[in-house]
Amino acid sequence: MNGCRYLLLGVAAAFLGGCTLAPKYTRPEPPVPATWPAGPPYDNAQASPGAPAAAGLAWREFFTDDRLRKIIESALNDNRDLRVAALNVERARAYYGIRRAELLPTVNATGSGSRQRIPGDLSGNGNAKTVEQFGVNLGMASWEIDFFGRIRSLKDAALLEYLATAQARSGARIQLVSGVANAYLTLAADRETLNLAQSTLDSRRTAHDLIRKRRDIGLATELDLRQAQTRVDAARADVALYSRLAAQDENTLDLLVGSKVPAGLLPDNLTLVSPAREISPGVSSEVLLDRPDILQAENRLKAADANIGAARAALFPRISLTTAFGTASGELSGLFKSGSESWNFSPQVVVPIFDTRAWSGLKAIKVEREIALAQYEKAIQAAFREVADALAVRGTVENHLSAQRSLVEAASEILRLSDARYAKGIDSFLGVLDAQRSLYSAQQGLIAVRLTKLANQVRLYAVMGGGSR
């Protein structure tokens, strides 16, 4: 019995560390340029010297607005999508544990007893008799000895799926951090635009009342009054629009956070929001290979290689072993007496001769590997495009912002001059209306460009892999 035990241990040690039939993995060449795009839109996209890389900068260090930090912290604790992503990681870890355990034999202890009456014509001596048998055994049933690495390949595939799920959780965390920041900035911009619309409405109502008085004394026409009324109504419509948008922005923020955001943490306007820190995109696009979504796609590509190894091993013989040792006796009291030892040793070999399913399965796994490769390459291309788009905005937004500020100043001066000319009777009120409309549009545009600048900082941080910690 001891010899059998040592034999089992030796077999286990010999085959647990064997080879597999999985292809050797080599990282594919990235299907994107090695450097970021160049040209006029990107000339001003590089950060100042000493700016940190996004991946090495924690979100608490990147965001400088204290209220936004508190909201992000709440979202990381309460967001349900992130909670599901974390539970998916735990589930994948458990599946990996199941696959890894299949490499080891399952040892069970069993106790049995039977009592059987045998008729006289079957007993051999013509007398009926009752036969009793009792046994206690310790052994394993159908343990597959992994000669060709089928189980090890499945275990490796489960491990890589677990790692891919962990990377998916990191990606979900990045999306949540950037999503909360963008919702916060959008709310700030819409509230500022709402304030602008409200102040514009107030000033237009004042102008409308003045023109009505001028009409009553014959200094303005009915047409002037109606034209002023259209500007009042347009401003009223904008107040209603941006009131709705601001309320919807709050609802979005509440959903992302997972609970009601306290009113004291909500921004009043975009001007008071502290801008995020500047980050450097670097020169090489190779940094994209460390993005969580790309690592996730790569781990799934590796898992496809491991599944090929399992499918190949299915074409080879399978060797399984069933064995047990213990004690047996015809009487319960004799189970552990000297000479009651028992054992059995039953190896089995199954050799595939004709099974077209195995060959079709191998072909399907190879196709799945090609699909995983295409998805990996597409993930890299999409990541490159996201960074390039963010750099294009970064390289041009300052010029856009400068031009928009100048436009607001010019429109403001035109309105002042138009008001003066109308008051002196030189121009009609239509010129004042056009100047009001131009100034209001330019002010709205300025808020939109400032939002684009701040939101693009967040986007660049996210697409460069920042926010996972």
Secondary structure, DSSP 8 states (H G I E B T S, - for coil): -HHHHHHHHHHHHHHHT-------------SS-SB---SGGGTT-S--TT--BSTTS-HHHH---HHHHHHHHHHHHH-HHHHHHHHHHHHHHHHHHHHHHTTS--EEEEEEEEEEEE-HHHHSSS--EEEEEEEEEEEEEEEEE-TTSHHHHHHHHHHHHHHHHHHHHHHHHHHHHHHHHHHHHHHHHHHHHHHHHHHHHHHHHHHHHHHHHHHHTTSS-HHHHHHHHHHHHHHHHHHHHHHHHHHHHHHHHHHHHTS---GGGS-S-GGGS------B--SBGGGGGGSHHHHHHHHHHHHHHHHHHHHHHTTS-EEEEEEEEEEEESSGGGTTSTT-EEEEEEEEEE--SS-HHHHHHHHHHHHHHHHHHHHHHHHHHHHHHHHHHHHHHHHHHHHHHHHHHHHHHHHHHHHHHHHHHHHTTSS-HHHHHHHHHHHHHHHHHHHHHHHHHHHHHHHHHHHTTTT--
